[in-house]
Amino acid sequence: MSNTEKSKYWFPAKRYGWGWGLPSRWQGWAVLLIYFVLVLAGIPLVQAKVGVVLYLVYASALTVVLIGVCWLTGEPPRWRWGKRDV
């Protein structure tokens, strides 16, 4: 895959293991920032008002959405062993 094809991904694959690394485009950084803001904002808004269990459900739902965005906008996930896979 050429560099121009890889640069279209918001979330590049990790070099080792399965999943995605830090974002490579501004859209990915925006998604990650929004995720962290919503998780932290949920502490006083959700946890403090309705409890820890609902906050964990809230944070889990946000994490599922983040994984979905990574899946749709990132490199296809697969197990990687470093430079051997390049």
Sequence and secondary structure as in RCSB ss.txt:
>XXXX:A:sequence
MSNTEKSKYWFPAKRYGWGWGLPSRWQGWAVLLIYFVLVLAGIPLVQAKVGVVLYLVYASALTVVLIGVCWLTGE
PPRWRWGKRDV
>XXXX:A:secstr
  HHHHTT SB B SEESSB S SSHHHHHHHHHHHHHHHHHIIIIIHHH HHHHHHHHHHHHHHHHHHHHHHB 
    EESGGG 
